[in-house]
Amino acid sequence: MLKIFRKKQKDINESEYFKEICDALKEIMPQELRNKELKGDTKIDTLGIDSIKYINLFISLEEIIGKELEDIVDSIDLASITTIDDIVNLVRELQKN
């Protein structure tokens, strides 16, 4: 599991969500793509991340959301998450609930 999210959930604002998620993505991206500039509208499927790494990303989000993945899995529609902004929005919404 990735250990990217270092701050407690209540101490993170949206720009920090974006940075932390980008850091987590770069950690699991293939080496040759890690220098790619990541933006909110960057498509996840352009990052060379396989399904196992994608699931590991969501497991690492547990720490920032403050909930276990098994408790929130029904709230996650992976098919609707296509960009980095989608992940940021998901984290923000799951943290509120």
Backbone as CSV, one residue per row, in Angstrom:
resi,resn,N_x,N_y,N_z,CA_x,CA_y,CA_z,C_x,C_y,C_z
1,MET,0.841,-1.175,0.000,0.000,0.000,0.000,0.892,1.246,0.000
2,LEU,0.453,2.252,-0.737,1.186,3.497,-0.809,1.028,4.277,0.478
3,LYS,2.067,4.952,0.867,2.021,5.789,2.071,2.320,7.231,1.682
4,ILE,1.564,7.762,0.757,1.780,9.118,0.268,1.100,10.152,1.148
5,PHE,-0.097,9.875,1.627,-0.891,10.859,2.333,-0.404,11.008,3.757
6,ARG,0.279,12.125,4.012,0.951,12.308,5.293,0.166,13.166,6.276
7,LYS,-0.703,13.994,5.801,-1.436,14.892,6.694,-2.737,14.248,7.137
8,LYS,-3.209,14.694,8.245,-4.512,14.227,8.704,-5.579,14.816,7.799
9,GLN,-6.661,14.066,7.601,-7.706,14.457,6.655,-8.244,15.862,6.883
10,LYS,-8.414,16.302,8.105,-8.997,17.617,8.352,-8.058,18.756,7.991
11,ASP,-6.772,18.458,7.794,-5.777,19.485,7.513,-5.510,19.676,6.013
12,ILE,-6.270,19.027,5.151,-5.965,19.055,3.724,-7.030,19.846,2.971
13,ASN,-6.571,20.792,2.128,-7.509,21.518,1.277,-7.459,20.920,-0.128
14,GLU,-8.280,21.449,-1.028,-8.412,20.839,-2.353,-7.110,20.843,-3.147
15,SER,-6.329,21.914,-3.090,-5.070,21.931,-3.835,-4.091,20.899,-3.271
16,GLU,-4.159,20.661,-1.979,-3.314,19.624,-1.390,-3.802,18.235,-1.779
17,TYR,-5.132,18.059,-1.895,-5.658,16.791,-2.409,-5.045,16.517,-3.770
18,PHE,-5.093,17.540,-4.635,-4.570,17.390,-5.988,-3.097,17.007,-5.964
19,LYS,-2.304,17.714,-5.176,-0.873,17.428,-5.113,-0.609,16.020,-4.572
20,GLU,-1.289,15.658,-3.508,-1.079,14.337,-2.908,-1.504,13.222,-3.868
21,ILE,-2.606,13.428,-4.572,-3.061,12.420,-5.532,-2.086,12.326,-6.694
22,CYS,-1.589,13.457,-7.177,-0.576,13.431,-8.246,0.690,12.724,-7.779
23,ASP,1.111,12.982,-6.554,2.292,12.301,-6.020,2.060,10.789,-5.977
24,ALA,0.874,10.384,-5.547,0.552,8.957,-5.483,0.527,8.347,-6.880
25,LEU,-0.044,9.068,-7.830,-0.085,8.572,-9.205,1.314,8.421,-9.777
26,LYS,2.157,9.425,-9.552,3.521,9.355,-10.086,4.300,8.188,-9.481
27,GLU,3.985,7.864,-8.242,4.662,6.740,-7.600,4.321,5.414,-8.270
28,ILE,3.114,5.296,-8.801,2.709,4.027,-9.403,2.780,4.033,-10.929
29,MET,3.052,5.200,-11.520,3.170,5.282,-12.977,4.466,4.625,-13.431
30,PRO,4.482,4.105,-14.667,5.739,3.585,-15.212,6.814,4.674,-15.214
31,GLN,8.033,4.290,-14.987,9.156,5.222,-14.876,9.210,6.203,-16.050
32,GLU,8.980,5.714,-17.253,9.114,6.575,-18.429,8.021,7.647,-18.529
33,LEU,6.972,7.543,-17.724,5.894,8.534,-17.752,5.881,9.458,-16.534
34,ARG,6.772,9.233,-15.592,6.728,9.988,-14.336,7.028,11.473,-14.485
35,ASN,7.662,11.879,-15.570,7.941,13.302,-15.784,6.792,14.019,-16.476
36,LYS,5.748,13.289,-16.817,4.588,13.876,-17.481,3.917,14.885,-16.559
37,GLU,3.564,16.044,-17.128,2.857,17.051,-16.347,1.426,16.568,-16.117
38,LEU,1.015,16.576,-14.872,-0.332,16.145,-14.532,-1.206,17.356,-14.253
39,LYS,-2.377,17.362,-14.862,-3.350,18.429,-14.669,-4.662,17.792,-14.242
40,GLY,-5.576,18.612,-13.820,-6.865,18.104,-13.385,-7.590,17.314,-14.452
41,ASP,-7.443,17.740,-15.710,-8.145,17.057,-16.791,-7.338,15.923,-17.425
42,THR,-6.191,15.588,-16.824,-5.397,14.472,-17.328,-6.199,13.186,-17.180
43,LYS,-6.308,12.462,-18.260,-7.045,11.195,-18.271,-6.214,10.113,-17.568
44,ILE,-6.850,9.405,-16.670,-6.173,8.344,-15.915,-5.640,7.268,-16.852
45,ASP,-6.387,6.971,-17.923,-5.961,5.894,-18.821,-4.748,6.252,-19.677
46,THR,-4.242,7.486,-19.567,-3.025,7.872,-20.301,-1.774,7.747,-19.435
47,LEU,-1.943,7.265,-18.206,-0.832,7.255,-17.252,-0.128,5.904,-17.133
48,GLY,-0.542,4.929,-17.915,0.129,3.634,-17.906,-0.046,2.854,-16.614
49,ILE,-1.165,3.064,-15.949,-1.422,2.396,-14.674,-2.306,1.184,-14.915
50,ASP,-1.830,0.018,-14.487,-2.651,-1.178,-14.651,-3.687,-1.272,-13.533
51,SER,-4.576,-2.236,-13.650,-5.701,-2.328,-12.713,-5.256,-2.580,-11.271
52,ILE,-4.208,-3.348,-11.078,-3.713,-3.617,-9.716,-3.197,-2.320,-9.086
53,LYS,-2.432,-1.557,-9.827,-1.913,-0.287,-9.305,-3.050,0.706,-9.056
54,TYR,-4.060,0.672,-9.893,-5.216,1.552,-9.739,-5.943,1.236,-8.427
55,ILE,-6.114,-0.042,-8.147,-6.743,-0.455,-6.885,-5.860,-0.045,-5.706
56,ASN,-4.546,-0.204,-5.838,-3.628,0.217,-4.769,-3.726,1.719,-4.514
57,LEU,-3.955,2.485,-5.561,-4.153,3.922,-5.394,-5.365,4.180,-4.498
58,PHE,-6.451,3.490,-4.763,-7.651,3.697,-3.959,-7.478,3.190,-2.529
59,ILE,-6.712,2.163,-2.362,-6.420,1.707,-0.998,-5.637,2.786,-0.257
60,SER,-4.708,3.426,-0.954,-3.919,4.485,-0.311,-4.770,5.708,0.021
61,LEU,-5.883,5.869,-0.648,-6.767,6.992,-0.371,-7.491,6.847,0.967
62,GLU,-7.513,5.639,1.503,-8.154,5.409,2.801,-7.667,6.399,3.847
63,GLU,-6.376,6.639,3.855,-5.775,7.507,4.860,-6.268,8.948,4.748
64,ILE,-6.379,9.446,3.534,-6.811,10.832,3.361,-8.320,10.969,3.567
65,ILE,-9.073,9.942,3.192,-10.523,9.983,3.365,-10.891,9.758,4.822
66,GLY,-10.084,8.958,5.502,-10.349,8.671,6.906,-11.322,7.532,7.106
67,LYS,-11.493,6.717,6.075,-12.406,5.578,6.139,-11.758,4.382,5.455
68,GLU,-12.150,3.200,5.892,-11.668,1.976,5.260,-12.323,1.818,3.890
69,LEU,-11.578,1.288,2.935,-12.091,1.090,1.587,-13.348,0.225,1.598
70,GLU,-13.377,-0.788,2.418,-14.554,-1.673,2.459,-15.814,-0.931,2.913
71,ASP,-15.649,0.157,3.662,-16.797,0.932,4.130,-17.331,1.899,3.066
72,ILE,-16.518,2.202,2.067,-16.916,3.186,1.069,-17.000,2.631,-0.343
73,VAL,-16.667,1.364,-0.514,-16.593,0.787,-1.851,-17.912,0.926,-2.614
74,ASP,-19.027,0.856,-1.943,-20.314,1.001,-2.620,-20.549,2.422,-3.119
75,SER,-19.798,3.384,-2.598,-19.935,4.784,-3.004,-19.029,5.152,-4.165
76,ILE,-18.224,4.201,-4.625,-17.245,4.490,-5.670,-17.674,3.836,-6.976
77,ASP,-17.848,4.653,-8.002,-18.144,4.164,-9.341,-16.877,4.352,-10.171
78,LEU,-16.051,3.316,-10.226,-14.760,3.421,-10.907,-14.906,3.833,-12.369
79,ALA,-15.981,3.417,-13.006,-16.174,3.755,-14.419,-16.342,5.259,-14.631
80,SER,-16.802,5.970,-13.616,-17.009,7.414,-13.763,-15.758,8.222,-13.435
81,ILE,-14.721,7.555,-12.983,-13.484,8.252,-12.622,-12.517,8.147,-13.794
82,THR,-12.453,9.222,-14.565,-11.626,9.202,-15.765,-10.472,10.203,-15.728
83,THR,-10.553,11.189,-14.825,-9.516,12.217,-14.750,-9.019,12.366,-13.310
84,ILE,-7.934,13.097,-13.163,-7.416,13.366,-11.824,-8.416,14.201,-11.028
85,ASP,-9.073,15.150,-11.674,-10.101,15.930,-10.981,-11.214,15.039,-10.446
86,ASP,-11.554,13.981,-11.181,-12.578,13.044,-10.700,-12.144,12.391,-9.391
87,ILE,-10.872,12.057,-9.282,-10.365,11.457,-8.040,-10.416,12.476,-6.910
88,VAL,-9.985,13.704,-7.195,-10.020,14.775,-6.181,-11.453,14.979,-5.687
89,ASN,-12.392,15.056,-6.607,-13.795,15.252,-6.227,-14.330,14.076,-5.421
90,LEU,-13.953,12.869,-5.804,-14.378,11.682,-5.066,-13.859,11.725,-3.633
91,VAL,-12.588,12.029,-3.467,-11.988,12.100,-2.135,-12.704,13.147,-1.292
92,ARG,-12.937,14.298,-1.870,-13.615,15.372,-1.132,-15.018,14.942,-0.709
93,GLU,-15.772,14.325,-1.603,-17.128,13.886,-1.279,-17.143,12.768,-0.252
94,LEU,-16.255,11.811,-0.385,-16.215,10.690,0.569,-15.784,11.158,1.948
95,GLN,-14.938,12.151,1.985,-14.488,12.670,3.273,-15.628,13.375,4.000
96,LYS,-16.514,14.021,3.255,-17.647,14.724,3.856,-18.640,13.758,4.491
97,ASN,-18.858,12.623,3.839,-19.884,11.670,4.287,-19.451,10.860,5.472
